[in-house]
Amino acid sequence: MSEIAPILLCSDLDRTLIPNGRADESPDARARLARFCAHPAVRLVLVSGRDLQRVLDAVDEWSLPEPDYIIGDVGTTIYAPRSRSGSGDGDWVHWRDWTDEIAPSWNGLTHDDISYLFADITAIRSQEPEKQGAFKASYYVDRTANRDVLDAELHGRLWHNGIDARLVWSLDDDADVVQLDVLPTSASTLHAMEFLISHLAFDERRALFAGDSANDLLALGSHINGVLVANAEPSVRERARQMVEAGALEDTLYLARGGLFGMNGNYAAGVLEGMVHFLPETRDLMRLAQELPGDGS
């Protein structure tokens, strides 16, 4: 087949590439993804709230393809292999340019300053040290706390100190705990992807983001092509539809439903399905890369 132009695949980890949700995973879906990502035209970016080491641990544990870049810590860090900056070893290096991009939002302050500002608020308690970052302050939230009152108090203290921050609330269903991340307003998955696309001189039309949860909606509802895997909750699918309709961006969102190569559209299968939707020529690339005979579709 003819040469494939560069492709930038950005994907969430948990319940998107990693099949750790309630839905079933199609057999061989992750192996298909790995074979596809092995093509020299494909650049894989793993996107996660995890820190670098926990992302790398997940790659090993779940046999995921080796990423070209990692957007970690809820969009507050970007990592690239040291080899891309001229060194011969395989270590990962933190992109300082990205830190310089987001740091102004916090007016010269960092995680320790945020922790000090909130130290007397008993409705929140700091998460484990490995879940913190220079521009990421993470907390567990008392389930009985009035969220509106708490949100107003936190925002008030941040604004009073000239800190432009956004509060990301989430629910860990498995642990049944409410979590809160305090982040620079400029730090998000969407902004980090835009930063990568610009710095790598990628054609935005050949970039794709895949996700599954409400935390992914900002990117899924944006101008960048996005795929919501089939195992996403119905409420997330409906909210994603509403967002792209409000922005007249319906053509940039694909809701995976299954069918590609007989797969069900969950997890990695949905990522591949979305890729074929936006870049139809990748179907043939996936056929050439796969090693199993007799696949349908």
C-alpha positions in Angstrom: 0.0 0.0 0.0 1.1 3.7 -0.4 3.1 5.4 2.3 1.1 6.4 5.4 1.3 10.0 6.6 2.2 10.4 10.3 -0.5 9.6 12.8 -0.7 10.8 16.5 -2.8 8.5 18.7 -3.4 9.9 22.2 -5.3 7.5 24.5 -6.4 7.4 28.1 -5.3 4.4 30.1 -7.8 3.1 32.6 -10.9 1.6 31.1 -9.8 2.8 27.6 -6.6 0.9 26.8 -6.6 -1.1 30.0 -9.7 -3.4 30.3 -10.2 -2.8 34.0 -13.9 -1.9 33.7 -17.0 -4.0 34.0 -17.4 -4.7 30.2 -15.7 -7.6 28.4 -12.6 -7.1 26.3 -12.4 -8.5 22.7 -9.8 -11.2 22.5 -6.6 -10.0 20.8 -7.7 -6.3 20.9 -4.6 -5.1 22.7 -2.4 -7.3 20.6 -3.9 -5.7 17.5 -3.4 -2.3 18.9 0.3 -3.1 19.6 0.9 -4.3 16.1 -0.8 -1.2 14.7 1.3 1.1 16.9 4.5 -0.7 15.8 4.1 0.9 12.4 6.7 3.7 12.0 4.0 6.2 10.9 2.2 5.9 14.3 3.1 7.9 17.4 1.4 6.8 20.6 0.8 9.1 23.5 -0.5 7.6 26.7 -2.7 10.0 28.7 -3.3 9.4 32.4 -3.8 10.8 35.8 -1.1 8.5 37.0 2.5 9.6 37.5 5.3 8.4 35.2 6.2 5.2 37.1 2.7 4.0 37.4 2.1 4.6 33.7 5.2 2.5 32.9 4.1 -0.2 35.4 0.7 -0.4 33.6 2.4 -0.7 30.2 4.3 -3.8 31.6 1.4 -5.3 33.5 -1.1 -5.0 30.6 1.2 -5.6 27.7 0.5 -2.2 26.2 2.6 -0.9 23.3 5.6 1.2 24.3 4.5 4.9 24.1 6.4 7.6 22.2 5.2 10.3 24.7 3.4 10.3 28.1 1.0 13.0 29.3 0.7 12.2 33.0 -0.5 13.6 36.3 -3.8 14.8 34.9 -2.1 16.8 32.1 0.5 18.6 34.3 3.5 16.6 33.0 4.7 15.5 29.6 7.5 13.0 29.2 9.5 11.8 26.2 12.2 9.1 25.9 15.7 10.5 26.6 16.8 9.1 23.2 14.7 11.7 21.5 16.8 14.4 23.1 20.1 12.9 21.9 21.0 10.5 24.8 21.5 6.8 24.1 19.7 5.4 27.2 16.1 4.6 27.6 15.2 6.8 30.5 12.3 9.3 30.3 12.7 13.0 30.6 10.3 15.7 31.7 9.5 18.3 29.1 10.5 21.6 30.8 8.9 23.6 28.0 5.5 22.2 29.2 6.2 23.2 32.8 7.1 26.7 31.6 3.8 26.7 29.7 1.5 26.0 32.7 3.5 27.5 35.6 2.2 31.1 35.2 -1.3 30.0 36.1 -0.1 29.4 39.7 1.6 32.8 40.0 5.0 31.3 41.0 3.6 28.9 43.5 3.7 25.1 43.5 2.1 22.0 45.2 3.5 22.8 48.7 2.0 26.3 48.6 -1.4 24.9 47.7 -1.1 22.3 50.6 -0.4 25.1 53.0 -3.4 27.2 51.9 -5.7 24.2 52.5 -4.0 22.7 55.6 -6.9 23.7 58.0 -9.7 22.4 55.8 -10.8 19.1 57.5 -13.2 18.1 54.7 -10.2 17.2 52.5 -7.0 15.2 53.2 -4.0 14.8 51.0 -3.6 11.7 48.9 -0.4 9.6 49.0 2.9 11.4 48.0 3.2 9.4 44.8 -0.1 10.9 43.6 1.1 14.5 44.0 3.1 16.7 41.6 4.7 20.1 41.4 1.5 21.4 39.8 -0.9 18.8 41.0 -2.4 18.8 44.6 -4.6 15.7 45.1 -7.0 15.1 47.9 -9.6 12.7 49.2 -12.9 14.4 50.1 -15.2 13.7 53.0 -18.4 12.2 51.4 -20.6 14.2 53.9 -19.1 17.6 53.0 -21.2 20.1 51.1 -19.5 20.2 47.8 -20.8 23.6 46.7 -19.6 25.3 50.0 -16.3 23.5 49.8 -15.8 24.4 46.2 -16.5 28.1 47.0 -14.1 28.1 49.9 -11.2 26.5 47.9 -11.7 28.8 44.9 -11.8 31.8 47.2 -8.5 31.0 48.8 -6.9 30.3 45.4 -8.2 33.6 43.9 -7.1 35.6 46.9 -3.6 34.4 46.3 -3.6 35.1 42.6 -3.7 31.3 41.7 -5.6 30.5 38.5 -6.6 26.9 39.2 -9.3 24.5 38.2 -10.8 21.9 40.6 -11.3 18.4 39.1 -13.8 16.3 41.1 -14.1 12.6 40.5 -15.5 9.4 42.0 -13.4 6.3 42.4 -16.2 3.7 42.1 -14.0 0.8 43.2 -12.8 2.5 46.4 -16.1 4.5 46.8 -14.2 7.7 47.5 -14.5 11.2 46.2 -11.3 12.7 44.9 -10.2 16.2 44.1 -7.3 17.4 41.9 -6.2 21.1 42.1 -4.5 21.9 38.8 -3.3 25.0 36.9 -6.1 26.2 34.6 -3.8 25.9 31.6 -3.0 22.2 32.4 -5.4 19.8 30.7 -5.3 16.9 28.4 -6.6 19.0 25.6 -4.0 21.8 26.0 -1.2 19.2 26.4 -2.3 17.5 23.2 -2.4 20.9 21.4 1.1 21.5 22.7 2.4 18.2 21.4 0.8 18.7 18.0 2.3 22.1 17.7 5.8 21.2 18.9 5.9 18.0 16.8 4.5 19.8 13.7 1.7 17.2 13.3 -1.2 17.6 11.1 -4.1 18.0 13.6 -6.4 16.2 11.2 -4.3 13.1 11.7 -4.4 13.3 15.5 -6.9 11.3 17.6 -7.8 11.2 21.3 -9.6 8.1 22.8 -11.2 8.1 26.2 -14.1 6.7 28.3 -15.0 8.9 31.2 -16.3 12.3 32.3 -12.7 13.3 32.9 -12.1 13.0 29.2 -15.0 15.2 28.1 -13.0 18.4 27.6 -10.8 16.6 25.0 -13.6 14.6 23.5 -15.8 17.7 23.0 -13.0 19.6 21.3 -11.8 20.3 17.8 -9.4 17.3 17.9 -10.9 14.1 16.6 -12.1 12.0 19.5 -13.5 8.5 20.1 -15.5 7.4 23.1 -15.0 3.6 23.5 -18.2 1.5 23.7 -17.7 0.6 27.4 -18.2 4.3 28.4 -21.2 4.9 30.6 -24.4 6.1 28.9 -24.3 9.4 30.8 -20.8 10.1 29.4 -21.9 9.3 25.9 -24.9 11.6 26.2 -22.8 14.5 27.6 -20.2 14.1 24.9 -23.0 14.3 22.3 -24.3 17.5 23.9 -20.9 19.1 24.0 -20.1 18.6 20.3 -23.5 19.7 19.3 -23.2 22.9 21.3 -19.9 23.6 19.6 -21.0 22.5 16.1 -18.3 19.9 16.3 -20.3 16.7 15.6 -17.8 15.6 13.0 -15.0 15.4 15.5 -16.6 12.8 17.8 -17.1 9.1 17.1 -19.0 6.8 19.5 -17.6 3.2 19.2 -20.2 0.5 18.8 -18.4 -2.6 17.7 -18.1 -4.4 14.4 -14.5 -3.7 13.3 -12.9 -7.1 12.7 -15.7 -8.7 14.6 -14.7 -6.9 17.9 -17.1 -5.4 20.4 -15.8 -1.8 20.5 -14.8 -1.9 24.1 -11.4 -0.6 25.3 -8.6 -1.1 22.7 -11.1 -2.4 20.1 -13.0 0.9 20.3 -9.7 2.9 19.9 -9.0 1.0 16.7 -12.5 1.4 15.5 -12.4 5.2 16.0 -9.1 5.3 14.1 -10.6 3.6 11.1 -13.6 6.0 11.2 -11.4 9.1 11.1 -8.6 7.7 8.9 -10.1 4.9 6.7 -6.8 4.0 5.2 -5.7 2.6 8.6 -8.0 -0.4 8.1 -5.7 -1.8 5.5 -2.7 -1.0 7.7 -4.4 -3.0 10.5 -5.1 -5.9 8.1 -1.4 -5.9 7.0 -0.2 -5.8 10.6 -2.5 -8.5 12.0 -1.2 -12.1 12.0 -4.4 -14.0 12.5 -6.1 -15.5 9.5 -9.8 -15.3 8.7 -10.8 -12.1 10.4 -14.1 -10.6 9.3 -15.2 -7.1 8.4 
